[in-house]
Amino acid sequence: MTDLSQLLKDAESYNVNKANLDVYKEVIAKLRSKGASWREIAKFLSDKAGITVEHTKIARTALSWGLETHFAKDLPSSDEYIKALRLMTLSNDEKIMLYFHFNQHNRTVTYSELSNCLGYDSYQYANKVYGGFSKKLCEELNFKALPSASGRPFYGSVVGMKYAYSGPKDEFQLVMHHELSKAIEELRLEDNIFE
C-alpha cells in the first residue's frame, strides 16, 4: 500500500533540473529564422550546450516570449495554397508527384521515391520536376524560399520541411506542410484536380 503522506513529502522535495531557456532566446530565434524545427533546436541545445529539454517545451517557451519564426508567419494558409494551385498549370508529372507525396505515410517522401513513382531511377528527375513545381509555387504565393545548406534558395521549403529525425547519412526526406496537405485534400474533393 502506498503511503500518500510520504509521496507528498517526496513530491515537495523533488527538484526538477530545468534549463533556463531565456539564456538561449537569441540562439533559438536565430535557428528558427533559418528554418530549424523545434526538434532540431532541442538536439542543437543538447549537442552544443549540454542541456536536455523537450522540443515541445522550447516551442511553448518561445511562443510565450512572443517569438515565432518568420517561416511560420510567412507559411501560406491552406486557402492561399488552394488559390495558388488553382491558378497554376501543373504538368501531369507534377500532379502525380504532388499527389504521391500527399499519400505517403506522414506525408514524408524522398526525391528518389518521387522519381521512382514515375519510373525514373534517380532522384535527379524529381529535383528537376518537383523543384520546378516548387519554384513556380513560390512565385505564385510570393513565398521567400528558405536557404539550403549551400545558401541557395531551397524552393521545396514551400512544400515542406526536412524530416527532423533524419540521420546524417539518410537521404533527404521532405515532410509536407499541414496547410498544403489540407489544401490538396480540399482540391481533391472539390475539383478532382488530381484525376
N, C-alpha and C positions, 0 to 999 in steps of 0.2 A: 504494500500500500504506500502511495506517495504521501510524504509529509508536506502539505501545502504551505505551512508556515516556513519550513526550510527552503522550499522553492522560491518563496517570496524574498527571503533574505539573500539567496543566491542571485536572484534577479536584480536586487538592489545593488549588490556589489559587482555585478557584471560590468566589465569595462570594454566598450566597443572601440577598437582602434580605427578611427575614421581618418581618411585622408582629407586634409583641408584643401578642397578644390579651388577655393578663392585664390590660392597661391598660383594655380595653373590656369587662371582665367584667360590670360593673353595667349598662352600656348594652345588652349582648347579652341579659342576663337580663330587663331591662325590656321590650325589644322582643319577646322570646319570650312573656312573660307577656301581651302584647297580641295574641298570635296570629300574629306575623310569621314567615314561613318563613325557612329558612336563607339562601335566595337573596335574599330581601328584605333581610335583615340585611347580607349581603355588599354589596348595592347601596347600602344606607344608609351603611355604613362607607366605601365608595368615594366617594359623593357628599359626605358630611359631614366625613369625616376624611382623605380623600385617600389611603386605603390600598387596595391591591388584594389581595384574599385570596379563595380559592375557598370557596364555601359549605360544601363537604364538610369543609374544614379547620376552619371555625368550628364545625360540628356536632361533629366529633371532639374538638376542644379543650373545648367546653362540656361534653360528656359526661365528659371526663377531670376536669373540675372538680366533677363530681357534679351539674352543673346540667342540669336538663331543665325544660321548661315545665310549668306546671300543666295546660296544654292536653293535652300528650302523656300525662301521667299520668292525666288525667281522661277521656281519649277512651275510649269503651266498647270492649270487646273484641268480636270477631265473635260470640261466644256471647251476650254481653249484647244486641247488636243483634238476634240471632235471637229471643231470648226476648221482647224488646220488640215486634218486628214481629208475632210470633205472637199477642200479647195485644191488638194494635191492630186495629180495624176500619177498613180502608182503603177509601176510595171508589174507584170504577172509574178516575176521572181521576188520583187519587193513585198508583194502581198503574201506570197507563200512563206517567205522568211518571217515576216511580222506575225503572221498567224501561227506559224510553227513555234516561235518564241513565246507567244501568248499561251500556247497549250502545254508548255513544258512544266515539269514539277517545279514549284516555287517560282515559276516564270523566269527560270535561270537557264542560260544557254551559252555554249562556246561558239566561236566563229567557225570552228571546224564542223560542229553539229549543224549550223546554219547552212554551210556549203553542202554537207552530206545530204541534207533534206532535198536538195535539188540535183543530187547525183555527182557532185564535184568532190574530189579527194582532198583538196587543200583549203585551209581557212582563207586563203587569198581571195577566193571568189566572193565570200561573204564580206571580207574587208571592202572590196570594191562596191558590191551591190548594197549591202546593209549600211556601209559607211556613207555611200552616196545618198541613200534614202535619209539617213540621219542628218546629213548636211542640209538637204532640202527642207527637212522638218525644222531644223534650227532656224533657217532663213524664214520660213513661213511663220514661225512663232516669235521671231526676233529674239531667240534664245542665245545667250552667250555661252558657248561650249566651254566646259572646264578644261584646263590644260592637262595634257598627258604627262607622263614621266619625263618625256623629252622636251616639254614646254609647248609643243604644238597643240592646237585645239583638238580635243577628243570629242568629235561630233556625236558619238554614241552616248554621251552623257545626257542627251535629251531623251534617249530611250530608256536608259537605266544606269545603274552604278555597279561597280566591281563587287563581286561576291566577297563578303567580309572574311570568310573562313578559308579562302584560298591559300594554299601553301606557296612558297617561293618558286617551286618547280611546276606548279599546276598551270594548265592553260587558262588564260583569262576567261572568266565567266561573267556574263552580263545579266544582272537581275533587273527585270523590267520595273519601272516606276509604277506604283499603285495607280496613280492618276491616268497613266497611259493605258494600263490594263482595263481600268474602268471604262475609259473611252472606247476601247476596242470591243468590249462586251456590249456596250450600248449600240455601237455602229453595226456590230454583227447581228444584233436583234432587230434593229430598225431598218438598216439599209442593205443588208446582205452583201456588204462591201467585199467580203472575203470568199464569195462563191464564184 
